[in-house]
Each structure stands twice: as C-alpha cells, then as structure tokens.
Amino acid sequence: MNSFKKCILFVIVLAVFLSGCSFSGSKEASVSSSPVAESTKEPAPSVPEETAEPQQESAEAVSAPAAPVPSSAPAAEIGKEAALSIALKDAGLTEDQITDLDIDYEKTPSSAWYEIDFDYQNAEYEYDIDAFSGEILSKKLD
C-alpha cells in the first residue's frame, strides 16, 4: 500500500507542478520556475535586461518540452502487492484466506495490468488490475 500512497502523492505533486503556480508575475520568474529547469535540477539561466524581449520566445520554447513530463508515469506503477490488495479488498477477503495465488504482469505499448487469480473455498476469482491507476479492469468469479 506504500507504493500506492507514493503514486497518489506523485500525481498530486505533478498536477500542482504542471498547473503553473508561481509566486511572481514577472517573465523572469516564469522562466526560472519552468518544469524543464526543475526536472533537470539545473539552475535556470539569468536573463540580461537588454535581451528580455528575445528571451520571451525562448521561454515559450522552454515551456514546450513540459508536455512529455507525464511520460515518467511508468515509474509510478502500483506494484504486485498493491494490485493484490485491491483485488482482495474488492472480494472481501484476506491473503490468509486464499489459495492458489497467481499474479502475472501483462504489458502492451499503451497499457499495463496485473492478472490476479486465486481460489477461496470452491470459488475461483480472476481480476485484471491497471498497473498505474489501480482500477479494476475486469473481474470474474467462477
């Protein structure tokens, strides 16, 4: 569950970061608080007074690469344990109650999920859990 909390925290921080919050309305402040400068952990270059106008164009160019920032999302997978916890919670069971647990990780170019199968008494449960959001994609009880 720890990685799930980290995922939620990451999403919140990323949303606040991408919302463009700044403490100053000046152009210089918007350049220095750009996502590119913070993500590379390098200080933003200072803007000389006489070249402030041309820097406005480069500030737009610096802001453009901010769109790919969500590509870091694959680092925020919930993990097997969190996926199992989601399935067990939905089934109303604990890990001690189940048998024949099988967790497989499946991935395509556009998505990833965990296939979770387990038995409880005479019933077989099958879940597909999104590897990033933790959403239950499908479930089956036989």
PyRosetta script that sets phi, psi and omega in degrees:
from pyrosetta import init, pose_from_sequence

init()
pose = pose_from_sequence("MNSFKKCILFVIVLAVFLSGCSFSGSKEASVSSSPVAESTKEPAPSVPEETAEPQQESAEAVSAPAAPVPSSAPAAEIGKEAALSIALKDAGLTEDQITDLDIDYEKTPSSAWYEIDFDYQNAEYEYDIDAFSGEILSKKLD")
pose.set_psi(1, -22.7)
pose.set_omega(1, 178.9)
pose.set_phi(2, -60.4)
pose.set_psi(2, -42.7)
pose.set_omega(2, -179.3)
pose.set_phi(3, -68.7)
pose.set_psi(3, -28.9)
pose.set_omega(3, 175.9)
pose.set_phi(4, -65.7)
pose.set_psi(4, -42.5)
pose.set_omega(4, 178.3)
pose.set_phi(5, -64.6)
pose.set_psi(5, -39.3)
pose.set_omega(5, 178.5)
pose.set_phi(6, -64.2)
pose.set_psi(6, -38.8)
pose.set_omega(6, 178.6)
pose.set_phi(7, -62.6)
pose.set_psi(7, -45.7)
pose.set_omega(7, 179.6)
pose.set_phi(8, -63.2)
pose.set_psi(8, -45.1)
pose.set_omega(8, 179.1)
pose.set_phi(9, -60.9)
pose.set_psi(9, -42.2)
pose.set_omega(9, 178.9)
pose.set_phi(10, -60.3)
pose.set_psi(10, -44.5)
pose.set_omega(10, -178.9)
pose.set_phi(11, -63.7)
pose.set_psi(11, -41.7)
pose.set_omega(11, 179.8)
pose.set_phi(12, -65.1)
pose.set_psi(12, -46.5)
pose.set_omega(12, 179.9)
pose.set_phi(13, -62.9)
pose.set_psi(13, -41.5)
pose.set_omega(13, 179.5)
pose.set_phi(14, -64.5)
pose.set_psi(14, -40.8)
pose.set_omega(14, 179.5)
pose.set_phi(15, -64.0)
pose.set_psi(15, -43.6)
pose.set_omega(15, 178.6)
pose.set_phi(16, -65.0)
pose.set_psi(16, -41.8)
pose.set_omega(16, -179.3)
pose.set_phi(17, -63.0)
pose.set_psi(17, -44.4)
pose.set_omega(17, -177.3)
pose.set_phi(18, -77.9)
pose.set_psi(18, -12.5)
pose.set_omega(18, -179.6)
pose.set_phi(19, -73.5)
pose.set_psi(19, -10.3)
pose.set_omega(19, 174.5)
pose.set_phi(20, 83.5)
pose.set_psi(20, 25.7)
pose.set_omega(20, 178.5)
pose.set_phi(21, -63.2)
pose.set_psi(21, 131.4)
pose.set_omega(21, 173.7)
pose.set_phi(22, -143.8)
pose.set_psi(22, 157.0)
pose.set_omega(22, -176.7)
pose.set_phi(23, -92.7)
pose.set_psi(23, -8.7)
pose.set_omega(23, -178.2)
pose.set_phi(24, -136.8)
pose.set_psi(24, 145.3)
pose.set_omega(24, 179.8)
pose.set_phi(25, -87.2)
pose.set_psi(25, 0.8)
pose.set_omega(25, -176.2)
pose.set_phi(26, -74.0)
pose.set_psi(26, 154.6)
pose.set_omega(26, 178.8)
pose.set_phi(27, -65.5)
pose.set_psi(27, -35.7)
pose.set_omega(27, -179.7)
pose.set_phi(28, -63.0)
pose.set_psi(28, -40.4)
pose.set_omega(28, -179.6)
pose.set_phi(29, -66.3)
pose.set_psi(29, -37.2)
pose.set_omega(29, -179.0)
pose.set_phi(30, -69.5)
pose.set_psi(30, -31.2)
pose.set_omega(30, 177.0)
pose.set_phi(31, -70.4)
pose.set_psi(31, -42.7)
pose.set_omega(31, -176.2)
pose.set_phi(32, -74.5)
pose.set_psi(32, -18.8)
pose.set_omega(32, 178.5)
pose.set_phi(33, -102.2)
pose.set_psi(33, 19.0)
pose.set_omega(33, -179.2)
pose.set_phi(34, -67.9)
pose.set_psi(34, 148.0)
pose.set_omega(34, -179.9)
pose.set_phi(35, -60.0)
pose.set_psi(35, -31.4)
pose.set_omega(35, -179.1)
pose.set_phi(36, -65.5)
pose.set_psi(36, -43.9)
pose.set_omega(36, -178.7)
pose.set_phi(37, -64.2)
pose.set_psi(37, -40.2)
pose.set_omega(37, -178.6)
pose.set_phi(38, -75.1)
pose.set_psi(38, -36.4)
pose.set_omega(38, -176.9)
pose.set_phi(39, -70.4)
pose.set_psi(39, -27.9)
pose.set_omega(39, 177.7)
pose.set_phi(40, -89.9)
pose.set_psi(40, -6.5)
pose.set_omega(40, 178.7)
pose.set_phi(41, 58.3)
pose.set_psi(41, 30.2)
pose.set_omega(41, 174.5)
pose.set_phi(42, -109.7)
pose.set_psi(42, 142.3)
pose.set_omega(42, 178.8)
pose.set_phi(43, -64.9)
pose.set_psi(43, 143.8)
pose.set_omega(43, 178.7)
pose.set_phi(44, -70.5)
pose.set_psi(44, 143.3)
pose.set_omega(44, 179.5)
pose.set_phi(45, -68.5)
pose.set_psi(45, 145.5)
pose.set_omega(45, 178.5)
pose.set_phi(46, -76.6)
pose.set_psi(46, 151.1)
pose.set_omega(46, -177.1)
pose.set_phi(47, -105.8)
pose.set_psi(47, 116.0)
pose.set_omega(47, 177.1)
pose.set_phi(48, -66.7)
pose.set_psi(48, 147.5)
pose.set_omega(48, -176.9)
pose.set_phi(49, -58.3)
pose.set_psi(49, -42.2)
pose.set_omega(49, -174.5)
pose.set_phi(50, -73.6)
pose.set_psi(50, -15.8)
pose.set_omega(50, 179.4)
pose.set_phi(51, -112.0)
pose.set_psi(51, 23.6)
pose.set_omega(51, -177.9)
pose.set_phi(52, -63.6)
pose.set_psi(52, -36.2)
pose.set_omega(52, -178.5)
pose.set_phi(53, -67.3)
pose.set_psi(53, -49.4)
pose.set_omega(53, 178.0)
pose.set_phi(54, -63.6)
pose.set_psi(54, -29.6)
pose.set_omega(54, -180.0)
pose.set_phi(55, -65.3)
pose.set_psi(55, -24.6)
pose.set_omega(55, 178.9)
pose.set_phi(56, -60.7)
pose.set_psi(56, -41.1)
pose.set_omega(56, 178.0)
pose.set_phi(57, -65.0)
pose.set_psi(57, -42.9)
pose.set_omega(57, -179.5)
pose.set_phi(58, -70.3)
pose.set_psi(58, -26.1)
pose.set_omega(58, 175.9)
pose.set_phi(59, -65.2)
pose.set_psi(59, -38.2)
pose.set_omega(59, 176.0)
pose.set_phi(60, -66.0)
pose.set_psi(60, -39.6)
pose.set_omega(60, 178.8)
pose.set_phi(61, -66.0)
pose.set_psi(61, -36.7)
pose.set_omega(61, 178.3)
pose.set_phi(62, -68.1)
pose.set_psi(62, -35.8)
pose.set_omega(62, -179.5)
pose.set_phi(63, -70.7)
pose.set_psi(63, -27.7)
pose.set_omega(63, -177.1)
pose.set_phi(64, -58.5)
pose.set_psi(64, -42.9)
pose.set_omega(64, -179.4)
pose.set_phi(65, -68.6)
pose.set_psi(65, -4.6)
pose.set_omega(65, -179.7)
pose.set_phi(66, -65.1)
pose.set_psi(66, -25.6)
pose.set_omega(66, -179.1)
pose.set_phi(67, -59.4)
pose.set_psi(67, -39.9)
pose.set_omega(67, -179.6)
pose.set_phi(68, -71.8)
pose.set_psi(68, -3.3)
pose.set_omega(68, -178.3)
pose.set_phi(69, -53.1)
pose.set_psi(69, -41.0)
pose.set_omega(69, 178.2)
pose.set_phi(70, -61.6)
pose.set_psi(70, -10.7)
pose.set_omega(70, 176.8)
pose.set_phi(71, -63.9)
pose.set_psi(71, -11.7)
pose.set_omega(71, 175.1)
pose.set_phi(72, -77.2)
pose.set_psi(72, -0.2)
pose.set_omega(72, -179.5)
pose.set_phi(73, -55.8)
pose.set_psi(73, -35.8)
pose.set_omega(73, 179.3)
pose.set_phi(74, -56.6)
pose.set_psi(74, -24.2)
pose.set_omega(74, 177.7)
pose.set_phi(75, -72.4)
pose.set_psi(75, -10.6)
pose.set_omega(75, -175.5)
pose.set_phi(76, -105.4)
pose.set_psi(76, 32.6)
pose.set_omega(76, 176.7)
pose.set_phi(77, -65.5)
pose.set_psi(77, 148.4)
pose.set_omega(77, -175.3)
pose.set_phi(78, -76.4)
pose.set_psi(78, -26.9)
pose.set_omega(78, 178.3)
pose.set_phi(79, 91.6)
pose.set_psi(79, 161.8)
pose.set_omega(79, -177.5)
pose.set_phi(80, -60.1)
pose.set_psi(80, -44.4)
pose.set_omega(80, -175.4)
pose.set_phi(81, -62.8)
pose.set_psi(81, -43.3)
pose.set_omega(81, 179.8)
pose.set_phi(82, -67.5)
pose.set_psi(82, -39.1)
pose.set_omega(82, 178.6)
pose.set_phi(83, -63.4)
pose.set_psi(83, -43.0)
pose.set_omega(83, 177.3)
pose.set_phi(84, -62.9)
pose.set_psi(84, -42.5)
pose.set_omega(84, 179.5)
pose.set_phi(85, -60.1)
pose.set_psi(85, -40.5)
pose.set_omega(85, 178.9)
pose.set_phi(86, -63.9)
pose.set_psi(86, -45.1)
pose.set_omega(86, -180.0)
pose.set_phi(87, -64.7)
pose.set_psi(87, -44.7)
pose.set_omega(87, -179.3)
pose.set_phi(88, -64.6)
pose.set_psi(88, -40.0)
pose.set_omega(88, 178.2)
pose.set_phi(89, -62.3)
pose.set_psi(89, -42.7)
pose.set_omega(89, 179.4)
pose.set_phi(90, -63.9)
pose.set_psi(90, -38.0)
pose.set_omega(90, -179.7)
pose.set_phi(91, -78.8)
pose.set_psi(91, -13.3)
pose.set_omega(91, -178.2)
pose.set_phi(92, 74.5)
pose.set_psi(92, 31.6)
pose.set_omega(92, -176.5)
pose.set_phi(93, -124.6)
pose.set_psi(93, 168.9)
pose.set_omega(93, 173.2)
pose.set_phi(94, -116.2)
pose.set_psi(94, 164.4)
pose.set_omega(94, -178.9)
pose.set_phi(95, -63.8)
pose.set_psi(95, -28.8)
pose.set_omega(95, 178.6)
pose.set_phi(96, -68.1)
pose.set_psi(96, -23.2)
pose.set_omega(96, -175.7)
pose.set_phi(97, -87.2)
pose.set_psi(97, -15.3)
pose.set_omega(97, -172.2)
pose.set_phi(98, -101.0)
pose.set_psi(98, 160.4)
pose.set_omega(98, 175.4)
pose.set_phi(99, -132.8)
pose.set_psi(99, 169.7)
pose.set_omega(99, 176.5)
pose.set_phi(100, 50.8)
pose.set_psi(100, 48.4)
pose.set_omega(100, 179.9)
pose.set_phi(101, -73.3)
pose.set_psi(101, 131.9)
pose.set_omega(101, 176.4)
pose.set_phi(102, -138.8)
pose.set_psi(102, 122.3)
pose.set_omega(102, 178.6)
pose.set_phi(103, -122.2)
pose.set_psi(103, 121.3)
pose.set_omega(103, 177.6)
pose.set_phi(104, -118.4)
pose.set_psi(104, 142.9)
pose.set_omega(104, 176.9)
pose.set_phi(105, -100.9)
pose.set_psi(105, 125.5)
pose.set_omega(105, 179.4)
pose.set_phi(106, -119.0)
pose.set_psi(106, 144.1)
pose.set_omega(106, -177.2)
pose.set_phi(107, -146.2)
pose.set_psi(107, 138.9)
pose.set_omega(107, 170.8)
pose.set_phi(108, -123.1)
pose.set_psi(108, 173.5)
pose.set_omega(108, 178.3)
pose.set_phi(109, -59.8)
pose.set_psi(109, -24.9)
pose.set_omega(109, -175.6)
pose.set_phi(110, -110.3)
pose.set_psi(110, -8.2)
pose.set_omega(110, -179.2)
pose.set_phi(111, -157.6)
pose.set_psi(111, 168.1)
pose.set_omega(111, 177.0)
pose.set_phi(112, -148.3)
pose.set_psi(112, 146.4)
pose.set_omega(112, -178.7)
pose.set_phi(113, -155.0)
pose.set_psi(113, 164.5)
pose.set_omega(113, 175.8)
pose.set_phi(114, -107.3)
pose.set_psi(114, 130.1)
pose.set_omega(114, 171.8)
pose.set_phi(115, -96.9)
pose.set_psi(115, 117.8)
pose.set_omega(115, -175.5)
pose.set_phi(116, -119.2)
pose.set_psi(116, 122.8)
pose.set_omega(116, 177.4)
pose.set_phi(117, -123.3)
pose.set_psi(117, 137.4)
pose.set_omega(117, 174.0)
pose.set_phi(118, -157.2)
pose.set_psi(118, 162.4)
pose.set_omega(118, 178.9)
pose.set_phi(119, -113.7)
pose.set_psi(119, 147.2)
pose.set_omega(119, 171.7)
pose.set_phi(120, -138.8)
pose.set_psi(120, 117.4)
pose.set_omega(120, -174.2)
pose.set_phi(121, 53.4)
pose.set_psi(121, -117.6)
pose.set_omega(121, -178.8)
pose.set_phi(122, -103.2)
pose.set_psi(122, 14.8)
pose.set_omega(122, -177.5)
pose.set_phi(123, -111.2)
pose.set_psi(123, 143.2)
pose.set_omega(123, 176.2)
pose.set_phi(124, -111.2)
pose.set_psi(124, 126.4)
pose.set_omega(124, -179.8)
pose.set_phi(125, -105.3)
pose.set_psi(125, 138.1)
pose.set_omega(125, 176.0)
pose.set_phi(126, -132.4)
pose.set_psi(126, 126.7)
pose.set_omega(126, -179.4)
pose.set_phi(127, -129.2)
pose.set_psi(127, 144.9)
pose.set_omega(127, 166.5)
pose.set_phi(128, -117.0)
pose.set_psi(128, 119.2)
pose.set_omega(128, -176.6)
pose.set_phi(129, -116.9)
pose.set_psi(129, 126.7)
pose.set_omega(129, 177.6)
pose.set_phi(130, -59.3)
pose.set_psi(130, 130.5)
pose.set_omega(130, -174.8)
pose.set_phi(131, -73.0)
pose.set_psi(131, -14.4)
pose.set_omega(131, -179.3)
pose.set_phi(132, -107.0)
pose.set_psi(132, -46.3)
pose.set_omega(132, -175.3)
pose.set_phi(133, -92.2)
pose.set_psi(133, -21.4)
pose.set_omega(133, -176.1)
pose.set_phi(134, 80.7)
pose.set_psi(134, 6.7)
pose.set_omega(134, -180.0)
pose.set_phi(135, -69.6)
pose.set_psi(135, 140.2)
pose.set_omega(135, 174.7)
pose.set_phi(136, -77.9)
pose.set_psi(136, 111.7)
pose.set_omega(136, -177.6)
pose.set_phi(137, -80.8)
pose.set_psi(137, -37.9)
pose.set_omega(137, 176.7)
pose.set_phi(138, -158.7)
pose.set_psi(138, 157.0)
pose.set_omega(138, 175.6)
pose.set_phi(139, -150.0)
pose.set_psi(139, 148.8)
pose.set_omega(139, -177.8)
pose.set_phi(140, -145.7)
pose.set_psi(140, 140.2)
pose.set_omega(140, 178.7)
pose.set_phi(141, -126.4)
pose.set_psi(141, 117.8)
pose.set_omega(141, 178.0)
pose.set_phi(142, -111.1)
pose.dump_pdb("model.pdb")
